[in-house]
Amino acid sequence: MTGAVWDAFWSTLPAEPGAALWDSSPRLTAARHLPLFRHYADPALPLVDLGCGSGRQTQWLARHFGRVVGLDIAEAAVDLAAASHAAPNVVYRRADLLDRDTAAAVRADLGDANVYMRGVLHQLAPDDRTGMLATIRLLLGATGVLFAQELTERTGWYVAELLAGGADLPKTAGLAAHFDFGARIAPAHDGRLRLLFEDNGFDVVADGDIALHTTERTPDGRPLELPTRYVVARASAPLRHHPEEPQP
């Protein structure tokens, strides 16, 4: 999706935390993710929050890493993050990481970096996913670690069943109407997210099922949780020797 589409999305959202479906409390999100990759990641390396959105998770992660950079394709999201979730060791930037020159500039600035990413790949066309994975390898270099949470086909089925059953979920329904959320092809079949990364030059060191905590509530008042998967990975060794250019 283009930056203009996401600019329009973030520009029309209320400014308060939790306005976006996925913008849940860090207590339910980043705080639960960090133990899954903390053992593998060097906290002395910078952390890139790729697709940072409002910066809610970025700000929390800055407590645990010395330098944190929140990147998003939407200028409106970056402006919101800088205004609402600033921290002394956080910088927010607008960046299209599918652009090779932009990716190379981020790499040159940061060197090896850890990458934190939630639900970015499912928004991209298959060819763009390959390009994004190449960019992530570039950012990781020889020593960085990736944590990624992603939707699978099971997520789409679950959302489609909820909406088909008439559940009153306005945020979810709005995303489905405007972004085909729940209908777009997921990055991987259920249980095969690991293979997507391994086939694109990553060594996966951990993976599993994990809930995506949303800011929507089901008709019975419970927070809506969506089934997703996570991976923790490094760039495969042969790719670590040539981090200057993203692979095609």
N, C-alpha and C positions, 0 to 999 in steps of 0.2 A: 504494500500500500504506500501511497505517496505521502510526503510530508504535508502537503496541502490538506489531504483527507484527515490526517491526525491533528493538524492545526485546528481545523474546524471542530473536531470532536472536543479537544481540550478547551477551546475558546468558549464553547457553549456550556461547559460544566460549571456548577457552583464551585466556589473556591474552597469550601470546607473539606477536610480530610474525609475520605470514604465516598466521595461522589462517584468515582468510577467503580465498576463492579469488582475489579481485582485489587482495589486500593485499600486493603484491609489493614488492621492494626499490625505493626511489626511484631507485637507479642504473638500473633497467630501466623506470622509469615517469616520474616528474616530471622527472628529469634529461634524459630524451629528449624530453619534451614542451616544456620551456622554450624550447629553440632554435626551435621552430616558432611561438611567439607573442611571444618577447622583443622582437623588432624593432618590433612594433606596440603593445606595452603600456607605459604610463608606470609605472615602478617606484615613483614617488612616491605613486601612488594606493594605497589599501588593496587587498588581494587577498582575495576570498571563496572559500574552498574549499567548494563546495556539495556536500553529501553526503560530508563529510570522513571518516566512518567512524572508524577507529582513530587518525587524525591522522598516520599515517606519512608521507604525501606533504605534508601541511600543514607539518609541522616542517621538512622539507627546503626547501619553497618560501619559508619565512620567512628563509632566508639571502639571498634575492634581492629581497624586498619589505619595506618599512619596517614595515608593519602588516598582519597576516594574521588573518583570522577564519575558523575552521572551524565550519560549520553542519551539523547533522544532525537528522533528525526523531526519532532514537532517543536517549533520555536515556542509555541504557546505553553507546552509542557515544561520546557526549560525555564521559561519566565516564571511560571507558577512554582516550580521547585525552588528556584533561587529566592523567591519572595516568602515561601511558606516553610521550607525545610533547609535553611542554611545551617552551616557548621563551619568552624574555623579551618578544618582540613578537607572541606568538600568544595569542588568546583563543578558547575553544571555547564554543559556545552551542547549546542545543536550540532548533530553530526549524522550524515548519511554514510553509514559504514559499508554500504555496497559500492561506494565510490572509492576506487583504489588509492587515489591521491589523499583523500581524507583519512582512510585507514592507515596509510603509510605515515601521515603526519602525527596521528595519535600514537602510533608505535614509536616514532622517533622521539616524541615528548616523554613517554612513560617508560620505555624499555619493556622488559618482561613485566606482565601484570596478571593478577587474578581477574577473573570475569564472573560476574553474577548476572544471571539472565532468567527472567520469568516470562514464559508465554510469548516469545518473539517469533520463533520459527513458524508457528502455525499461521501467522499473518502474511507470510511471504509465499510467492509462487515457487514451485519446486526448483527452478533454475536459480532463483534468488536465494533460496535456502543454501544451496551449494556455495554460492558466493559469500554468504554470511558466515558459514562454517569456516571457509578459508580465511576470512578476516579474523575470526576468533582464534584460529591457530596462530596467525601472525601476532596478535596481541599477547597470547600466552608465552610465545617464545619457548625457551628451554626449561623454564622453571615455574611458570604460572599454572594455576589450577582453575578449571571451569566448574561452576555449579549451574546447572540448567534445569528448570522445571518446565515441562511441556505438556500440551494437550495430546491426547491420542484419539483414535477412533471411538473408544469407549466414552470419552468426554462428550463427543458430538452426539452419540446415541442418547446419552443421559439427558443432555440439554433438549434434544429434539422430543424425547418422550415427555419431559416435564411440560414443554410448551404445547405439545399436541393434546396433553391431558387437561389443558385449560388452567394451569397454575398461574396465579397472579404474581408474576415476576417481571415488573416493568423494566428494570435495568437489563436483565437477560434478554427480554423480548426486543428491547431497543437495539442491542448489539446484533441480535439475529436479523433484524430488519435492515440495518444499515451496513453491517459488515459480514453477513452470512455466518455469524458465530453459531457454531453447532452444525453447520451445513458444509463449510469449507473442508477440503481434504486435510486431515491432520498430518503432521510431519511424519508420523509413523503409526503402523498398526499397534494395537495394544500389546505391550510386552516386548516390542521390537525397537524402542527408542534407542537402546544401547547399540543396536546394529547400525542405525543411521549414523551415529558418531564414529563407530569403529570403521565403517566403510568410507568415512571422509577424513581419515587421518588422525584419529584420537585413540588414546589408550584409556578405556573406562576403568576406573578404580572402584567405583561403587555405583549402584543404581537400585531403584525400587519404586513401589507405589507410594504416593503421597497425595493428600487432599489439597486442593486449591480452595482456600478459605475466601469467600466473597463477602461483599458488604450488603448482599440481598438476604432477605428472610423468606422462608417458605411460608405457605398459608397457615401452618400451625405454630409459627413464631420461631422456628429454629433457624440458625444461620445456614445459608445454602453452601454446601461443600461439593465441589466437583472432583471426580476422579481424574488424576493425572499421574505422570511419572517424573522421576528425576534422575539425573546422571551427574556424577563427579568424574572429571576427565582431565587428562593432560594431552598436549600435542604429541603424536607419535614420534619416536626418536629420529627417524630419518628426516622428518620435516623440521626438527629443531635446529639442524645445522644451517638452514638457509631461511632465516626469519624476515629477510628484507622485503620480499615480495609475496603477496597472497598467491596461492596456487589457483590456477584456472578451474 
